[in-house]
Amino acid sequence: MAQGFQPAHAPLFIRTKLSPPRISRKIVRRDLARESLARGAARALTLVIAPAGFGKTTLLTAWRESLLGESQIVAWLTLDDDDNDVNRFAEYVTTTVADALGELVADSAEFGNVGKIVSAKVVITSLINNLQAIGREVTLILDDYDKIHDPTVHDIVAFLLQHLPNNFHLVIATRTEPPLPLPRLRACDQLVEVGASLMRFGIEETRAFFAGASTLKLSASETRAIHDATEGWVAGLQIAALALPRRSSPQGFLASIGGQSRVLGDYIAESILGRIDPETVSFLFRTSILERLTGPLCERVTDQTECQQTLEWLAAQNMFVQALDDDGLWYRYHGLFADFLRARLERQYPDELPTLHLRAAEWFAENECWAEAVKHALAANHIELAAEWVEHCAMQEVRDSRVRGFLASVNRLPPDAVARRPRLRLALAWALLLTVRVDESLAIVQELERQLGDGAWPDSDARRFELRAIRFSIHSIKDDIGQALKVGALCYEHLSRNRREAEDNTWVHESVLNSLVHCHEKAGDLETARAMSHLYRPRSDATRNLFTMGYRACVLAACDISEGHLDAAAARLREAMQVCEEYAGRRSAAASLLAALLARIHYEWGEFEVVEELLAHRLDVIDDACYLDSVQSAYLSLVKVAAARGQFDAAHRLLDQAEIVADNRGWLRLLAACTAERVRLWLLQNRSVDAERAMRRFELVALGFEQSLNDPKLSTHVLLSRVRLLLQDKSFDEAAEVLQQMIDAPNAVDRALRDIRLQVLLAVARHGGGDREAARSALSSAMAACESASLIRCIADENLPTALVYEVLTSLPDSVPESDYRSRLSQALGLRQEVPAPAPSVPTLAAEDALSRREQDILELVNRGLSNKQIATTLVITPETVKWHLKNVYGKLGVSGRTLAAHRARQMALIPDASMPT
């Protein structure tokens, strides 16, 4: 496994599923089937489909070994009934591929993005993107796919097939045809099917099988008779191989088999189990309830001793027992054999089943294997016990951001069992909150509050406080700041009175403080927001409660931005983002939450490449699991980048996506922000009628919301749209009057950046109205503030008269003598003559960080847009060597990606600009 990557659900994760079972007997080579598998390597999907017992697993195990012998990358996943959970399925698929890739994913934290606060589609999208970037041929084998019946899992596999990279091949082994887009794949020649006709043993293969599996010498006619009787069915041949040594002649076996599965079942009972001692038969029956077996577990279930030796003996006798690991600690029964054993157990010993399942549940619980514990507890009809175990680890799962797995466990419990456990429902409310399912979370809170009032749940201040904290967070996430502050005041009062309680429950304490800081900042009360921030306790463990840690950085950075301290905000966000990426993955909700806000800052600095680098392959995560400010920052940053490049169609499509999210979440502020930006885009395209329609449409949509358009959070977006429409109509004086009122308004949200933009628009209005001196004054004030904070887009995004810009720029004092700000601003504005500015100092590397010649060569090729694979080909080295050099370069330049490295190297004159002739 790649160093540094561990599955998020370690306690619930069964690693033996990631490799095929060991084959103890000699494998018969099936040339026709293998030829079809070889043809499938050039297609998207190979479907190995045959009834039970046809040797699908054995065939694919042998083929996997041959591919590995050719140094190819092959991942394996054995599926079972528990994988009918789309998030669990995605976790296992991603993990087994990461295992197979090994060091190729050592630098990618995204492969750790499993079990977090993201959907399965996000996880599979991350997998697709990473596989395409790696470039090596990769094969994934999904065995026992017939165990899957959940439509959402089929949908995610169909999604994977639809977007499959050219270097990735999927192989599925199943008993029945799966509900996947097979007709389309057939039409496109992207499907190879290996069916039962190819899986059956031919006569030569049957001879080879018996030569290796039986000590009894068979004549050609006897071999043919057995072959015809079993029709080449591998399971039947294996039963025959076990039975023949105990028969006086093959004819006796042939007379009994009859070619019917019922006869085979009878034969298992009479001729195989009948020759095993009763204690071992009892062991087989009673352990058949287990999907996987190991000695200590079997001893608990059967109340027998030396069970590990029994398992080893059964495996050595080829008694339909397969080892799951190289150490021979874990085993499983062959599917047909297990089905037969379970059926006999249920028929002969039905009264024992609850006791056997309960013993298994208790063993799994003692070993903290909660998924299996809950499964067997439910089978034993111990609903309360299963619910107790889910409840036992519930808040830990939430605190560690293993929310999706926790929700899957809860979904397996009967609703009434969940309803009777208030602590479990409390954790469930937090989990739903973190997945932005606020209405479901609120319903739980309301019910728990009713139970406290009725005495159905023992009342206490701590419980009422936690429920109030969730309600506070719900109002905050829904952007109902007025109501949130009312509830937040009660939460703050409780925190002030109960300091010791806050120390014992840091999750609730930090959640409340995060919401308090956020709500006061959004209400324009920065002084109170800052005062609340001082109540945070020092974090002894930066990796604990990652989501609340990340959100804490977000709300404090929002205060920094409102005060104009963008450098401080960026440093705060980047530091927290690096922790979240390291421990939760690049595409985790916590890291994406931070990246979205950081992208906004880099957009204001005019660093489009950095914006794209931060948001690359993250937008779906942001849609799925991030809060309003991050969603707004991400989408509007990308929209503005597209608009600045003249890509208006792309910009409008992004706004369409953002409005869908806003509508689904009930976020009127996001709709207002999207409308303001869409009005700006239409006016840039000289389509004023469309701009007016966009504004009217928003006003109609807003009627369906409780929030008033006079709300400070909304009014800025609404008034900016109206101002731009007034400027388009040349109503300059009216626009200036509105702008001045906005500037003079108290308690404005996002004050610093907002005031700068208002001053820039005021300069446009004053200039249009003929008051040149007032225009210069407004723009001078805005430009001075922009230069001190290196803000580019506040000025470049507005349609300023070139003469006015040049006049103001040349009149500004040299307040930042070492900055190249004016040159960059001139370039962003498209000024033909750059504004004179003091020569900027070029940053240099320390002597010990000097780039080697190879590192410079690689950086120059990165700057030209070449991929790692293309660079490797050009320089005659391996892609892994390219990645190793780039990792060193990132450390020397203090950056985190290819784009940033090239940008920093150009700034430092370490490499020539790609656009310059060489």
N, C-alpha and C positions, 0 to 999 in steps of 0.2 A: 504494500500500500504506500502511496505517496506520503513522504514525511510531512507531518503537520496536519494531515487530514484524518479526522475521526468522525464517524457518524454521530449526528446529534442525539440519536435515541440509543445510546450505548446499552442501557439496561434492558431494552426490549429487542435488541438487534441479534439475529441468529446468523452468525458468519458462515456456518456450514452450508447455507443455501447458496453461497457464492462459488461453489465448485461442485463438479459432478461427483456422484458416489464412486468409490473405488471398485474396480472390476477385478474380482479374484480369479476368474477363469480366463482362459485364452479367448481372445475376441476373434470371431470369424469375420474375415474381410468380405464386405458386400460391395462388389465393384460397381454394379449398376446404380445403387443408391449413392455411392461416393462420387460417381461421375456427375450425377444430378446436383449433389452438393457443391461440387467444383464449379458447375455452370452458374449456380446461384451466387457465387462470389462476385459476379459482375452485375447482379441485380439488387434491387432494394430489399426484397423479401424472399426468403426460402421457407416454405411451409412443409414441414414433415408431419403428415397426417395419417394416422392409422389407429385401429382399435387397440385396446389394452393388450399388453403382452407381445407386441410386435418388435420390441427391441429399439424403440426410438431413442431412449436415453443412452443405450449402449452404442448405437451407431454414432450419435453425436459426440459421445465421450471419446471414441476412437478418432473421429475426424478432428476434434479439438486438439488431441495430442499431436496429430500430424501437422496441423497448422502451427502449433507452438514449436514443433521441431524445425519449422521453416522460419522461425523468429517473427511470426505474425502475432498480432495483438488480438486475443480472444477473451471475451468476458462471458461469464456463465451465471444464470440465475434459475434456481429451482423454485417454482411457484407452489403455493398451497392455498387452502381456503382463506386463511387470514389475509392474503394479499388482495382480497376484494375490498380494499380500502385504497382509494386512488393516491392518497398521500404516502401511505406505507409502500405501495408499489413503486412510486416515483423515487422514494428513498433508496430502496433496494437496487433499482436499475442504475441510479447515479453512482451508488457506492461500488457496485461490481465493476462498472466501467472504469471508475477511478482506480480501483485495485489493479485492473488489467493494464492500465496506462502507466502505472508506477510513477517513475520520476518525471514523466512527461507532464504531470499535473502538479509537480512540487511547488510551482510558483502560483498556482491558481487556487485562491481561497473559495472560489465559487463552488467547487465540488463538495465543500462542507455545508452548502446551503440546503440542508435537508432537515425536515422536522421543525422548521422555524415558522415564523408568521408569514408564510407565503403559500400560494396554491401549488398543486402538483404541476399545473401548466407552466408556472414560472420555473420550477425545478427542471422540467424537461426542456424548456426553451434554453435555459442555461447550459444544459448538456449538449444540445444541438450546436449552439454557438461555439462552445469549447472544442467539440469534435472537429468542426470545420476549421477552426484556427490551428489545431494540432497538425492536420494534414496527413497523418499516417493512416493506413488502412486498418479499420477496426471492425470486428465481428462480435455481435451480441447474440447469445443463445438463450432463449426463454424456454425452459423445459416445463412440461405439465401445464401448458397454458389452458387446457380444458378445465382446470380448477377455477378459472376466472369466469364469473357470471355478472359482475357489477358493470352496468353500461358505462359508468364514468371511467372505469379502467380501460374498457375497449376504446372509448373516445380518446383517451390520452395516447394510446398506442396508434390510433388512426392519425392523431395530430403528429406524432413522431414520424410516421411513414410519409405524411404529406410534406414534411419539411426535412426529410432525411438528407444529410450531407452526402456528397458523392463518394466520400471515403468511408462510409459507414454502411454495414450490411446487417440486417436483422434475420435471425433464424428462429422460427417458432415450431415447437413440437407439441402436438395436441391430438386428442382422440377424435374431436369433431371440428368441423369448419367454423372458425371464429367469425363473429360479425364485424369484419374489417372491410375496407374498400378493395376487396379482391378483384371485382370486375374491372375497375379502373387500372389496377396494376397489371392484370392480364393484357388489357388492351394496349398498354404502354410497354409490354415486354419487360416488366420489372418484377415478375413473379415466377419462381420455379417451385413446382409442387412435387414432393416425394411422397407418393401414396402407398397404400397397403400392397399394391401389386409389386412395387419395387422393394418394399420392406420384407416381404415373405422370403424365406430361405429357398433357394433353388436346390436341386438335388445335390449338386456338388457342395454347396454350402452346408447342407444337412450332413453330408458325409464328414466334412471338416469339423462340424460341431461335435458329432459323436466321437470322432477320433480324439478330440481334446477333452471331452466331458465325461466319458464313460470308459471303465476298464473292460467292459464286455465287448468282445469282437463281434461285430454285426456283418452279416453277409450283405451283398449288394441288394438282394431281394428284400431282406429284412429292413435295411435302411430305407429302401423305396417304400415299403409298406408303412413304416412309421411316418415317413415324409408325407405320403398321400393322406394318411389318417389325420394328421395335424394340419395339412395344407400349408406346411412351412411356417406355421405359427410358432414363434420363438418360445413363448411361455409354455406351450404344449410340449415342445421338444425338451425344454428344461425339466418339466415334470417327468417326461419319459426317461431322461438321463438319470434322474434320481431313483426312479422305480425299477429300471431294468436290472441293476445288480442284485435286486432282491427277488427277481422272478427267475423261475427255472428256465424260461425261454421267452423270447420276445413275443411269441404268439399269445401268451396269456395277457400281456399288456395290451396288445392290439385288440383282443376280444373284449376288453373292458372299456377302452377309451371311447370308441364310437364317434369321435369327432364332435361331441356336444360339450358345451361348457359345464352343464350340470354334471356330466360324467366326470369331468376333470375335478369339479368340486368334491364329488363323492370320493374320487381317488385320493385327493389331498387328505380327506378325513380318514379314509380307511387304510390307505397304503403308505402314507407318509407319517401322519400324526399317530397312526396306529402302531408304528414301529419306534416311537419316541417314548421315553419313560413318562409316566403320568405327571410328575412334578414339572417337567419341561413343557408338556402340553398345557398345563395350568398356567405356567408362565406366559406362554404365547397368547392364550386367550385373554388374560388379564392385562397384559401390556399392550394389547392391540388398540386400546383407547388413546395411546400416545402417538403423536406424529413423529417424534424423535425420542430415542431411548439412550439412556446411559445407566451404568450400574447403580449408583446411589438412588437415582430416581426410581428405577425398577424395584429396588429393594423396598422402598417406601410403599409403592403401589401394591406389590404382591405379598409383602410381609415375608419374603424369602431372603436367603443369604446367597452370597457369591454370584450375584446377578451379572456382574461384568464378565466373569468366566463363561456364564451361560450364553451371553451375547457373542462372545468370541467363538465359542463352539458352534453356534448356529451359523455364523458367518463362514467359518471354515468348512461347514457341511453344505454350503450353498443353499441354505434353507430359506431362501427368499429374504435374507437379511443383508442389507448393504451398509458398509461403513461410510460414514460421512466425513471423516477426517483422517489424516495420515497417522494419527496416534491411536486410532481405534477406540476412542472414548465414546463417540456418539454414533448411533446406528439408526436405521429406519427399515421397516418392512417393505417388501415389494407391494405395490398398490393392490394387486389382485389378491395376494396372500392376506394382506391386512383386511381387505373387504370381507374375505371369507371368514377370518378369525373373528371380526367384530360381529358379523351376522350370527355366528355360532354362539358367541358370548351373550348377545342380546336374547337369543332363543333359549339357551340353556341356563343362564345365570342372570336373569334380568334384575333380581333383587340386589345383586352385588354392584351394579353399575354406579349408583350414587356414591357408595363408599369408595370405589376405585377412583372416581373423578375427584372426590374430595381430598383423598390422599395426594393425588397428583397436584391439585391446586395448592395444598399446604406446602408441598416441597418446592414448587415454583415460587411461592410467596417468600419462603425462607431464603431463597437464592435471588430474590429481587427481580425475578423474571415475571413482571406484572402482567404482561399480555397473556402468557400461557396460564398464569394463575387465575386471571379473570375468566378465561375461556372454560377451564375445567370447573371452576366454581359455579358458573352458569349451567354447565352440563349436569352438575350435581344438584341443581335446583337450589343452590345456596345463594340466592340473589343478594341477600344482605351482606354476605361475606364478600362477594364480588364487588358490590358497591363500596364496602368498607375499604377494600384494597385500592380501588380507584381513588376514593376520598383521601386515603392515607398519603398518597404521593401527589395529590392534585396541585397544591400551591407551589410545590417544588418544581413541578413541570411548567407551571406558568412563569415562575421567577426565572427559570433557565431558558425561557423562550421556546420550550418544546410544546407549543400550544396545539399544533395540528394533531400530533399524536395523542395528546390528552383528550381532545374533542372526539377523536375516533374511538377511544376507549369508552367514553361516556355514551356515545351513540349505540354501543353494544348492550347497554343496560336497559332494562324495561323502564319506561318513563316514571312509573310509580316508585321504583327503587330510587331514582334520582330525586324525585319530589320529596321523599321522606328524609333526605339527607341535606340539611341546610348548609353545612360546611362545604359539601361537594358542589352545591348550587352556587355558593358564594364564589368558589374558584371558577366555576363555569361562567359566571357573570364577568369576571376579569378576563377570561380567555376570549369570550365573545367580544368584549370591548377592544381587545388588542387586534382582533381581526375586523374591526370597524363594523361589527354587526350590533349596532348600538340599540336598535329596537328590541332585539331578543334579550340583550343584557338588561335593558330597562325593565322588561316584563318580569325577569327573575328578581330584580331588586324590589319591585313593587310587591311581589308575592311574599318575599322574605320579610319585608316591612309589615305586611299584614299578619304573618305568622308571629312576629314579635309582639304585635299589638294584641293578638288573640291568646298569647301565652303558649302557642304550639311550639315555639322555640324560645328557650330561656332568654329573657331580656338582659342586656348589659350595655353600658355606654360604649364599650369597645366595638360590639357588633353593630350598634346603630351608627357609630362613626364610620366603620368600614363601608356599610351600605351607602351612607351619605357621601363617602369619598368616591364610590363608583358612580353615583348619580351626578356628582360634581364633574367627574371626568366625562360622563356622557354629554352633559350640557356643553362642556368645553369642546369636545370633538364635533358636536353638531353646530358649533359656532354661535350658540345661544349665550352670548357673553353676559348679558344682563342677568338672566336667571342663574347662570353659572356663578356669578359673583355673590349672589344672595346665598346660595348653598355653600360656596367657598368660605364665606365669612364664618359660618357655623363650624366648618372643618378647621379653620384657623384657630377659632376659640378653643376647640377641643385639643388641638396640638399644643397650644400654649399651656393648657392645664395639665397635660399628661405627657411630660417629657420622657419619662421612663418607658411608657408604652411605645413611643415613637422609636426608641432605641431597639425595642424588641421586634418591631414590625417595620423594617426599613422600606419594604416594598410600598406599603400604603403611605408611609410618610413621604417618600420621594414622589409618589404619584400625585399626592395632594399639593406638594410644593411646586411641582412642574405645572400643574393646572393653575395655581395661584399666580405664578410669574407670568404664564401665558395670557391669562385673562386680564390682568392689570395692564400688561403691555398692549394688548389689543384694545383696551379701553382708553389708551393714551395716557395712563398714569404710570409713567416710567419710574417716578420716585418710589411709589409703593412696590412696584415690581422688583426694583433693586433691593428694597428693604426685605422683601420676602426671600430673595436669593441668598441673603446672609444666613438664613435658617438652615441651609443645607449642611448636613454633617459630613466631615471628611470621609472619603471612601477608602476603606482599608483594602478592598479587593476590587480592582478596576473591572474585573470580568464578571462580577456578580450583578444581577439585575441589568443585563446589557441594554435592554430596551429603555428602561427608565433612565439609565446613564446617558444613552444617546439622546433621548428626548430632553433631558436636562441641558445638554449642550445646545440643543436647538433653541430652547426658550431663552437661554441666556444670550445666545448669539443674536436672537431677534432684538433683545434690548440693546446690544452693541450696535446693531445696524440702525436702530431708531435714533441712537445718539451720534451716528456718523462714524463709529469706530469700526470700519470694515476690516482693517487689518487684524484687530483683536478677534472679531467674529470669525474670520477665516481661519486663524490659528486655532481657535477653540474647536471649530467644527472639524478641521482636518485631524487634530489630535484624537478626538473621540472616534472619528471615522476609521482611523488606522487600527484602533483597538477592536472596534466592531468587525472590521474586515478580517482581522487576524483570528478572532475567536468565533465569529458567526458566519463569515463568508462575505465576499464582495456584494453579492446580490441578496443579502439578508435585509429584512425590513429596517433594522436599526441602522445599518450602514447606508441604505438607500435614503432613509429619512434625512440623514446628515448630508449626503452628496447632493441632494436636491437643493437644499438651502445654500450650500457652498457654490453650486453652479450659478445661482443668481448673482453672487458677489463677483465671480469671475466674468460673468456677462457684463456687469457694470464697468469692469476694468477693460472691457473690449477684448477679452481673451477667448475667442470663439472655440478654438481647438480644445482648450481646457474644459469648457462647458460640455462639449461633445464627449470628451474622454470621461468626465465624471458621470454622465448620464447614459453612456453606452451600455446596452443590454440591461437597463435598470427600469425602464419606463413601465413595464408590465408589473414589476414588483411595487413600484410607487402607486400604480392603479389599485393594486390588490390589498396593500397593507399599510399605507402611509396616510398621515393626517393632512388637513386642508392646506396649511402653509407650504408643506413640502410638495404636494401635488401642484399647487399654483406656481411655486417657484420653478419646478421642473418644466412644466408645459410652457409657461410664458417665456422662460429663457430660450427654449428651443424654437418657439414661434418667432421670437425677435431675431434670433440668429438667422433663421430662414428668410425673414423679411429683409434683413440687412443685406443678404446675398441676392435679393430679388426673386427668391423662390416662394412666390406668394401662394401657389396652389398647395405646396407642402405646408406652409404656415396655416392655411385655412383648415387643412385636414387635421393638423394637430389641435387646433381649437375645437374642431368637431369632437375629437376624442375627449378633450378635457371637459367639454360641456356634458357629455354622456356621464362621466364620472360625477360631475356636479349634480346632475339631475338624479342619479341613483342614490347619492348620499344626502340630497337635500341641502346642498351648500350654495346658498344664494350669493355669498361673497365671491365664490369662484365663478359663478355665472356672470356676475357684474364685472369681474376682472377680465374674463374672456370677451365680454361684449365691448369693453373699453378698448381692448387690443384689436378686436375685429373692426371696430369703427376706424381706428388708426390705419389699419391695413387697407380698408376700402378707400380711405381718403388718399393714401399714398398711391393707390391705383387709379385715382381720379374718378372714383365711382361713388359720388356723394349720395345718390339715391339709395344704393345698397347700404351705405353707412347709416342713413336715416332709418331704413327698414330694420336694420340690426338693433338700433336703439329702441324702436317701437316694440319690436318683438320681445326684448328684454323686459320692458315695462309691463307688457301683458303677462309674461311668465311670472314676474315678481308679485302679481296680484294673488297668486296661489300660495304665497309664503306669508308667515306671520310677521317677519321682520319688516321694518319701515325702511324706505329708501333714504330716509334722513339719518339712519344709523351711521355714525362716523366710519365704520368699517366699510360701508357700502357707498356712502355719499362721495368719497373721493373718486371712485371709478365712474359713478354716474355723472358727476359734475365735469370730470375730465372729458368724457364723451361729448357732453353738451358744449363745452368750451371749444373742442376741435370742430364741431359742426358750425359753431358761430364763426370761428376763424375762416372756415371754408366759405361761409356766406358773406365774408368781409364785414361782419358785425364786430369790428375790433374793439370799440368802446365797451360794448356789453360784455364781451369776453374778458376784457381787462377788469371790469367791475367784479365779475364772478371770481376771477383768479385772486384778486386782492382780498375778497372776503374769505376765500379758502386759506390764504396765507395768514390772515389775522385770527383764524379760528383757534380756540384753545383745545388742548388735549387731542391733538391730531395723532392718528396712528402712523407709524413709520415716518416720523417727523423729518429727519434729516434728508433722506432721498426724496421724499415727497416735496419738501420746500424747494429743493434745487430744481426739480422738474417744473414746479409751478413758476419759479422765477424765469426759467427758460421760456416757457409759454407766454409769460407776461411780457418778456422782451419781444416776442413775435407779435403780440397784440399791440403793444405800444409803437413798435416800428410800423406796423400796418396802419395804425391810426395817425401816423405822422409825428409822433412825439419821440424823436430820435434820442434826445438826452435821457428820457426815462427808459428807453429801450437799452441804451448803453449801460445805464446804472443797474438795471435788473440783470442783464447778462454778465456784467462785471462781477456782481455779487455771486452769481451762480458759478462762474468760471473759477473764481478764487477758491470757493469751497470744493469744486471738483478737482482742482489741481492739488490741493492739500491731501485729498483722499485718492488721487489717481483715477478719478471717475471719467470715463470716456462716453459711455452710451447715454447718460443723462442729457448730454448736449447733442451727440451725433444722431439720436433718434428723432429729433424734431427738425422741422423744415425751416431752419434759420437762414436769413439772408447772408450770403457769403461775405459781402462787404462789411456787414455789422460784425460778423465773427472775426474777420481779419483785423478789424479796427480794435476790437476789444482785446484780442490776444496780444497784439503788439504793444498795447498800453499797460498790460499787467506787469507788476514788479516781479523781479526774479526771486520769488519767495522760496522756491525749491531748486537751488542751483544745480544739484547733481541729477535731476530728473530728466528723462527723455519724454516727459508727458506731452509737451506741446508738439513735438514731432509726431507722436502717435495720434494725437487728436487731429492734427492736420491731415494725416493719412486717412483716418476714419471719416473725416468730413469731405475728403476728396479734393482738398485745396491744391491747386496746381503749384503754388509757391509756399513752401513750408515756412512757418513762422520762426524767425530767428530765436534761438535759445542757447544757453550755455552748453558747451560740449559735455555730453553725459559721460560719466565714468563707466567703463565697461567692467563688469565683475570678472574676477579671475579665480582660477582654481589654486589651491595651495599646492606646493611642490609635490607633496606626497599623494595628492589626488589627480596628478596629471594623467590624461588619457594616453593609453598606449596606441601604437600605430594601428593595431588591429581594431581597437575600440573606435578609433576615428573612422576607419574604413566602414565599419558596421553602421555607425551613426550617419555617415553620409548616405548610405544606401537606404536607411530608415527615412531620412529626410526626403529621398526621392520617391518614397511610397512603396518600397519593396517589402514583401512579407518575409518572415523568418526563413521559410523554405526557399524563396527566391534568393535571399542573401546567402544562404548556405550554398546554393548551386553556384552563384557568382564567385564566391570566395573559396570554393572547393573545401568546405568544412561541413560538419553535421548541423542540423537545426538545433540540437541540444547545446552544441558549442556556442551558437549564436545567442541562445537564451542565457547561457552562463555569462557571456561578455556583457549582454544588456543588463543583467542583474547588477554587475559591478558598476556599469555606467550610471544606473539609477542611484546607487549609493553615493557615487562621487558628485553627481549633479544635484542630489537632494530632491529627486522627483520620483513619481510612482508609475510612469507609463511611457510608452514609445513616443506619443505625440508631445508630451511634456519634455521629454529628453531632447528631442530634435529642436523644440522651441528654445529651451534653455541654451543648447549648444550654439544656436544661431545668435542669440543675444550675446554670448560670450566670445563670438567670433572663432569658435573652435572648428566649425565647419562652414563651407560657403552656403549661401542661400540657394535653395533648389531652383529658383527661377533665374539665377544668374548664369551666364554662359561660362563654361569651363575651358 
